[in-house]
Amino acid sequence: MGFADAVKSALSQYAGFTGRARRSEYWWFSLFFFLAIVVVAILDGVLGTFPLLYALAALGLLVPSVAVGVRRLHDTGKSGLFYLLALVPFGGIALLVFFVMDSEPANQYGPSPKEAYAR
């Protein structure tokens, strides 16, 4: 899955917390999120409206970012509730490990998207 496909997939499932997301979808969308925030922050600084546009962009991308993270956890066989580890000190390290893990074959969250994409 390429950059454009990953962003399109994540944004088309804006608040979709069910199903699974491949590693590539998660990491490409994370890159998109980072680049969008940087561009908006620069634009905000140039226009002198900081933090208005920045806050709007961050809030607008918050839900799909969490949704793709939950779907990525589902792909590794974990419950979406593991995303709450982000609220615990050093919990982000555990989340990072989960996000880089390989996909499981079919699990309770559905068939592997890796196998579906390969066909």
HUMOGI-V282521 format. One record per residue. RES is the residue in one letter. PHI is phi in radians with two decimals (999 if undefined). OMEGA is omega in whole degrees, 0 to 359 (999 if undefined). D_CENTER is the distance of its C-alpha to the mean C-alpha in Angstrom with 2 decimals. Layout:
# HUMOGI-V282521
res phi omega d_center
RES PHI OMEGA D_CENTER
RES PHI OMEGA D_CENTER
This chain:
# HUMOGI-V282521
res phi omega d_center
M 999 180 14.00
G -1.57 183 14.32
F -1.01 183 12.58
A -1.12 179 13.91
D -1.10 182 13.27
A -1.16 180 9.54
V -1.16 179 9.36
K -1.09 180 11.99
S -1.12 182 10.50
A -1.17 181 7.30
L -1.33 177 9.88
S -1.28 175 12.53
Q -1.86 189 10.92
Y -0.76 181 10.40
A -2.14 180 11.17
G -1.55 182 11.23
F -1.73 179 10.77
T -1.84 180 13.08
G 1.69 186 13.03
R -2.34 177 11.15
A -2.28 178 8.55
R -1.19 177 10.09
R -1.00 183 9.44
S -1.08 179 9.96
E -1.08 181 7.46
Y -1.10 186 4.57
W -1.26 176 6.96
W -1.14 178 8.26
F -1.18 177 5.60
S -1.09 177 5.62
L -1.12 177 9.27
F -1.02 180 9.57
F -1.01 181 8.46
F -1.07 181 10.95
L -1.13 179 13.52
A -1.10 180 13.54
I -1.15 179 14.17
V -1.12 180 16.81
V -1.08 181 18.49
V -1.17 179 18.70
A -1.15 178 20.04
I -1.14 178 22.62
L -1.05 178 23.56
D -1.07 179 23.92
G -1.16 180 26.17
V -1.16 181 28.26
L -1.38 180 28.79
G 1.34 181 29.51
T -1.87 183 27.29
F -1.00 7 25.00
P -1.83 187 22.95
L -1.09 181 23.10
L -1.14 179 20.87
Y -1.03 181 18.46
A -1.14 178 18.17
L -1.12 179 17.84
A -1.16 180 14.99
A -1.11 178 13.11
L -1.19 180 13.95
G -1.18 181 13.17
L -1.71 181 9.54
L -1.12 183 9.16
V -1.11 179 9.11
P -1.15 178 6.60
S -1.17 177 4.06
V -1.16 181 5.83
A -1.09 180 6.33
V -1.21 175 3.66
G -1.15 179 4.26
V -1.15 179 7.67
R -1.13 177 8.03
R -1.17 176 7.44
L -1.10 177 10.02
H -1.05 181 12.09
D -1.14 179 12.30
T -1.64 177 13.89
G 1.52 181 16.15
K -1.76 175 15.04
S -1.25 176 15.04
G -1.11 178 12.19
L -1.13 176 14.66
F -1.10 178 13.93
Y -1.08 178 11.04
L -1.19 175 14.19
L -1.05 179 15.10
A -1.09 181 13.38
L -1.51 183 16.48
V -1.79 176 18.91
P -0.96 181 20.36
F 1.18 177 19.17
G -1.20 178 16.65
G -1.09 178 13.91
I -1.15 177 15.88
A -1.10 178 15.69
L -1.08 178 11.92
L -1.02 178 11.91
V -1.08 179 14.47
F -1.12 183 12.68
F -1.23 179 9.58
V -1.63 178 12.33
M -1.14 178 14.50
D -1.28 178 15.62
S -1.14 171 15.17
E -1.54 170 17.92
P -1.11 183 20.30
A -0.79 177 20.57
N -2.37 185 19.93
Q -1.14 181 20.14
Y -1.69 176 16.80
G 2.19 179 18.21
P -1.25 181 19.13
S -1.18 178 17.22
P -1.20 178 15.25
K -1.13 179 16.56
E -1.22 180 20.05
A -1.18 182 19.55
Y -1.31 182 18.24
A -1.26 183 21.17
R -1.28 999 23.76
